[in-house]
Amino acid sequence: GLFANMSDWSRIVRKLVADTSTTEEQKQAAFTDEVFADIRRQVGESEADSYTRAGGLNYSYLGLARYWRKRT
């Protein structure tokens, strides 16, 4: 399932959080693009579109970023 990818998503977020050369908006956009492409590969375009509208990848990024910032 999609949530099996949480460790991959965490890895992406940790890399982005550590990158001091990008803004928070750029980090969020990079996360959303990368995760959306991953979801699309797994479930196809139309299901990926409906998942990302319903699931709010921005919120996934914000939550994971907050979590990993507290760990550093």
N, C-alpha and C positions, 0 to 999 in steps of 0.2 A: 504494500500500500504506500500511499504518498508519505505518510508520517514515518515510515521506515527511513526516510531520507533526512530526518532531523539531524543526524550527525553530520551529513554532508552540508546541510544548511548552516549548522554551527561552524563548520570549518570555513565556509565562505565568509560568514559574518566576522569570525575572528581575524581573518586575513584583511578584510575591509576596515575593521575597527583599528587595526594596527597601522594602516596606511595613513600617515599624517599629511600626505600631499593632496588629499581629496576632501571635498566638503561633505557634510552629512547628507545633503541632497544627492550628490554623486554616488556616495556609498549605497544609499537606499535604491537608487536607479540601477546600479550595477547588480545588486542582490536580486532585485525584481527581474531583471533581464535574464540573469543566469538561472534562477530557479524556474522561471516560466519556460525557458528553453528545455530544462530538464523534465518538467511536468509534461510538456508537449511531446517530448520523445517517448514518454511512458504511456500516455493516454490519448494522444491525438489532439489536433488543434481545437475542435469545438468543445471537447470536455475540458481542456486546459483553460480555455477562455471562461467557461462558466465557473470552474473552480477558482480561478484567480479573482473573478468579480465577487464571488461569494466569500472566499477565504481572506481576501485582503492581504496580499503578500507584503504590503507596506507595514502592516501591523506585526506580521511575523518577523520582519527585519527589526522593527523597533524593540520588540520584546527580547529577541536574541541579543541584540546589541547592548541593551540595558543589562542583561544577564552577564555577558562576557566582560563588560566594562567593570562590573563589580568584582570580577574574579582576578583582575590585573592590578 
